[in-house]
Amino acid sequence: MAYTEYKFDQDTIEALVEQRAAALRANRGFSNLLAFGLGVVAERLGKDRRRYRDYGPWWPALKEVMNRNGYTLGSQTDPLIAKTYRFDDDVATLIAADEFRTAYLKTNVIYANQFLLDAASPDFWTLFDTDMEFPAA
């Protein structure tokens, strides 16, 4: 399967990283965009863990970024999807995941977890993270 959908141009994401970092410095007085952004995601998930689905195919890589930065979200992943939907920089991956979330929620219902990742294929990829669906007590 060729993964053609929900991708972002690196230059576009890098420009968004710069814009959001500048806005964070101007509005909040600090510049750690990664820590701030991951905190926002963690807060969203704290209210409703199933909202991880909002991040679609960007979720596996975002989850890895969160786990590397002190959040404990479990170890289930989809290595191929995580490799495909990520940037080399964690901040860029975070911003891409957030951009996907914003665009996707404008046209889809919450909790949707099937995504057409290859425009030439009728097959959907299903996002189902048992760590998030069935958290340990």
Secondary structure, DSSP 8 states (H G I E B T S, - for coil): ----SS---HHHHHHHHHHHHHHHHHHHS---HHHHHHHHHHHHHHH-GGGGGGGGGGHHHHHHHHHHTT----S---HHHHHHS--SSHHHHHHHHHHHHHHHHHHS-TT--EE---TT----EE---HHHHS---
